[in-house]
Amino acid sequence: MAQSQKANDKKTFDFKIAGVPYKLKTSHAEQTVNELVDYVNDKVTEALAVTKNSSFQNAAILAAFNIAEEMILLKQRAQAELEKLETKALKLSQDLENSKTNKVNMY
């Protein structure tokens, strides 16, 4: 029943990528869909401009690689930042434990 409810929450959006019409059924908000469409359209349009034979298929693959590269680099940066935060948290936790131990030993 919950699954059919979820299906009812989905809306269909009509949009174009590089002039090619598409339909998308999703539960995302219209603003999110518009951002996604604009982003992908920009990437495909950029790729079309640099592909030698202006093949939509080649441009779509190039755009997909560009998007994948951005995503992987963002994930790597986020992972590095998370590791830095975990290291800081561990050091703070150790410092706190050491200060508690020092206080207990003082009494």
C-alpha positions in Angstrom: 0.0 0.0 0.0 2.8 2.4 0.9 4.4 1.6 -2.5 1.3 2.5 -4.4 1.1 5.7 -2.3 4.6 6.5 -3.4 3.7 6.0 -7.0 0.9 8.4 -6.7 3.3 11.1 -5.3 5.2 11.1 -8.6 4.6 13.8 -11.2 5.5 13.7 -14.9 7.7 16.4 -16.3 8.3 17.2 -20.0 11.6 18.7 -20.9 14.2 18.9 -23.6 17.9 18.0 -23.6 19.8 19.6 -26.5 16.4 19.9 -28.3 15.4 16.3 -27.8 12.1 15.9 -25.9 11.9 13.6 -22.8 9.5 12.8 -20.1 10.5 12.1 -16.5 8.3 10.6 -13.8 9.6 11.5 -10.3 8.7 12.5 -6.8 11.2 15.4 -6.8 10.0 18.9 -6.6 9.7 20.9 -9.8 12.6 23.2 -8.8 14.9 20.2 -8.3 13.8 18.7 -11.7 14.5 22.1 -13.4 17.9 22.3 -11.9 18.7 18.7 -13.0 17.5 19.3 -16.5 19.4 22.6 -16.8 22.6 21.0 -15.5 22.4 18.0 -17.9 21.3 20.2 -20.8 24.3 22.5 -20.2 26.7 19.5 -20.1 25.3 17.9 -23.2 25.3 21.2 -25.1 29.0 21.8 -24.0 29.9 18.3 -25.2 28.1 18.8 -28.5 30.2 21.8 -29.1 33.4 19.9 -28.8 32.5 16.6 -30.4 33.9 16.3 -33.9 30.9 14.8 -35.6 28.3 16.5 -33.4 26.7 13.1 -32.6 24.1 13.4 -29.9 25.1 9.9 -28.6 28.8 10.9 -28.4 27.9 14.1 -26.7 25.7 12.3 -24.2 28.5 9.9 -23.3 31.0 12.8 -23.0 28.6 14.7 -20.8 28.0 11.6 -18.6 31.8 11.2 -18.2 32.1 14.9 -17.2 29.3 14.6 -14.7 30.7 11.3 -13.3 34.1 13.0 -13.0 32.6 15.9 -11.0 30.7 13.5 -8.8 33.7 11.3 -8.0 36.0 14.3 -7.3 33.3 15.7 -5.0 33.0 12.4 -3.2 36.8 12.2 -2.8 36.9 15.7 -1.4 34.0 15.0 0.9 35.6 11.8 2.1 38.9 13.6 2.8 37.1 16.3 4.8 35.2 13.7 6.7 38.5 11.9 7.6 39.9 15.3 8.8 36.9 15.9 11.0 37.0 12.3 12.4 40.7 12.8 13.2 40.0 16.1 15.0 37.0 14.6 16.9 39.2 11.7 18.0 41.9 14.1 19.2 39.4 16.2 21.0 37.9 13.1 22.6 41.4 11.9 23.7 42.2 15.4 25.0 39.0 15.4 27.0 39.7 11.9 28.4 43.2 13.0 29.3 42.0 16.1 31.1 39.5 14.0 33.1 42.2 11.6 34.1 44.5 14.5 35.1 41.7 16.0 37.2 41.1 12.7 39.0 44.8 12.2 39.7 45.0 15.7 41.2 42.5 14.8 43.9 
